[in-house]
Amino acid sequence: MDELVALLDSDGRVCGTAPRSRMRRENLRHGATGVLVRNSAGDIYVHRRTPTKDVYPARYDFMAGGVIAADEDPYDAVVRELAEELGITGAELTRLPEGDYADEFTNYRAYLYTCVWDGPVRHQPEEVDWGAWMSPADLVAKLDDPDWPFVPDTSALLGPLVRSFA
């Protein structure tokens, strides 16, 4: 089923809805969530997206998240996405500054969070096919390595924060 997503104007206000397929096809501005997951040692959870993802397939990522559905609160969406993608529930989320990202594949306002999680991580098989904890220094080295293709939106939105940890 083609879910309805909230469309946003340039100020980040909801200005309508569209099926997800149309939002992707026309690269319409929407809302999305993202969570940087760290453990108590300061490591960051890094994962690889499945080859079937509709945007940036088979690339590495260090943000769990996704599109905000129509009539869904951004906080509720981030809790839902974190549980769906990585199986993380009950983590205390700390809000980060919002950000905007746009390229030829996606265009969105990002509602960003971070959390500390020392429990198990359970991948949603449709979305994640590999994952591991990395120190900030190791992640920065991977970000600079062309053999590790990362999604550009996470790199732009949270890369500077990760680099500050290294």
URWOZI-V298761 format. One record per pair of residues at least 24 apart in sequence whose C-alpha atoms are under 7 Angstrom apart, sorted by sequence separation. I is the first residue (numbers start at 1). J is the second residue. If there is no record, write none. Layout:
{{I,J} {I,J}}
This chain:
{{6,30} {7,31} {91,115} {6,31} {91,116} {36,62} {91,117} {136,162} {36,63} {35,63} {36,64} {34,63} {35,64} {136,165} {137,166} {34,64} {35,65} {136,166} {34,65} {33,65} {34,66} {33,66} {88,121} {32,66} {33,67} {87,121} {32,67} {33,68} {86,121} {87,122} {31,67} {32,68} {86,122} {87,123} {31,68} {74,111} {86,123} {85,123} {86,124} {85,124} {84,124} {33,74} {85,127} {33,77} {34,78} {33,78} {55,105} {101,153} {17,70} {99,157} {6,68} {5,68} {6,69} {5,69} {6,70} {4,69} {5,70} {6,71} {4,70} {53,127} {32,108} {34,110} {40,116} {50,126} {30,107} {31,108} {32,109} {33,110} {34,111} {35,112} {36,113} {37,114} {38,115} {39,116} {40,117} {50,127} {27,105} {29,107} {30,108} {31,109} {32,110} {33,111} {34,112} {35,113} {36,114} {37,115} {38,116} {39,117} {40,118} {49,127} {50,128} {27,106} {28,107} {29,108} {30,109} {31,110} {32,111} {33,112} {34,113} {35,114} {36,115} {37,116} {38,117} {39,118} {49,128} {50,129} {27,107} {37,117} {48,128} {49,129} {47,128} {48,129} {48,130} {47,130} {48,131} {47,131} {46,131} {47,132} {45,131} {46,132} {45,132} {46,133} {45,133} {46,134} {60,148} {44,133} {45,134} {60,149} {61,150} {43,133} {44,134} {59,149} {60,150} {61,151} {43,134} {44,135} {59,150} {60,151} {63,154} {43,135} {44,136} {59,151} {62,154} {42,135} {43,136} {61,154} {56,151} {12,109}}
